Amino acid sequence: MKIRVLGPLSADVNGMSIVPTAGKPRQILALLALYPGRVMPVPTLMEEIWGTELPQSALTTLQTYILQLRRRLGTAMGPGEPGAAKDVLATRHGGYLLQIPADAVDVHAYERLVSEGQHAFEDGEDELAASTYRKALDLWQGPALVDVRVGPVLEIEAMRLEESRLVTRERRIDADLRLGRHAEVTAELTELIARHPEHEGLHSQAMVALYRSGRQAAALDVYHRLRRRLVEELGVEPSPQLQRLHQAMLTVDPQLDVVSGPRRTSTFDLYAA
């Protein structure tokens, strides 16, 4: 079985999709897929489907959805494995679980690659970190669970995954900047700061990329636009480290150069206290 949740939901067994068209069974499959090998309690599944307004027939209806998923699974597995669907989508005391390897689900392959990339990043192995982060990000086919109606449980999971995706992208850019690829990441950072207009880490990266590309004025303009937004909309000044980064650019601090910069820190932390 191969399941994808980093984008549209897909689940294939022997080349056949087992993803139901109905919304609620899709939610159940997505939630079980996020935790392969772990029992998902019945109350959690019910909360995802109905929130706090449970119908009287909630338990019976949930069992019907599980039966529908098992039928699709059994059809895909074929007649040669009778009862196997119950072993894969198994009933346990108080809940249900998908008994499949974690790496059968793209999110777990993604998180393993992110962990490997972080270790390489912390060890100063910038080329390995950048390539490993890139492999992790390449697993994404769009926003997490983009075609699944999400309830309160899946909504939190989708938010967590999207935040992880942004952090991983930020770390990959840090590795690229440490490798001197400032010109290559400038366009990407321009898009990111437009999408995340109050994200100081991304703005610091954009400033450094522009500065190292010989565009000091553009780098300073990124800072001033962010500061204006923070002051006018939130009533706060940029963080001390971002202010120090701005000052370093005004004084042409050699620490901003690729060769002189530290090898085991993020761009945002270059001027942390």
Secondary structure as UniProt FT lines:
FT   STRAND          2..4
FT   STRAND          10..13
FT   TURN            14..15
FT   STRAND          16..17
FT   HELIX           23..34
FT   TURN            36..37
FT   STRAND          40..41
FT   HELIX           42..50
FT   TURN            51..52
FT   TURN            56..57
FT   HELIX           58..77
FT   TURN            79..80
FT   TURN            82..83
FT   HELIX           84..88
FT   STRAND          89..92
FT   TURN            93..94
FT   STRAND          95..98
FT   HELIX           102..104
FT   HELIX           106..122
FT   TURN            123..124
FT   HELIX           126..138
FT   TURN            144..147
FT   HELIX           152..178
FT   TURN            179..180
FT   HELIX           182..195
FT   TURN            197..198
FT   HELIX           200..212
FT   TURN            213..214
FT   HELIX           216..229
FT   HELIX           230..234
FT   HELIX           240..250
FT   TURN            251..252
FT   HELIX           254..256
FT   TURN            258..260
FT   HELIX           267..269
FT   TURN            270..271
//
